[in-house]
Amino acid sequence: MIPKALRQRAGLRAGMDLHLEYHEGKIEIEPVRQPVRLVRRGSRLALAAPPGTRPLTHGQVNQILEEIREGRTRETTRPGS
């Protein structure tokens, strides 16, 4: 059982698919990301989640954007890039 406060901070919900991995003496648990699709909304493209998916919180969106930015930084600072 994962304590409620920790589940909430991690964005884990009942029935959610999880990816578990054992690495260097630690068990890592991550939510399985659901597939999304691009849809046009007026003149802009937006990501659309599968029906029944809960909307992302502001904090979750910021975390995803930060992960994307960190990935781009790693790619551009990698030797030979």
Buried (B, 14 or more C-beta within 10 A) or exposed (E): EEEEEEBEEEBBEEEEEEEEEEEEEEEEEEEEEEEEEEEEEEEEEEEEEEEEEEEBEEEEEEEEEEEEEEEEEEEEEEEEE
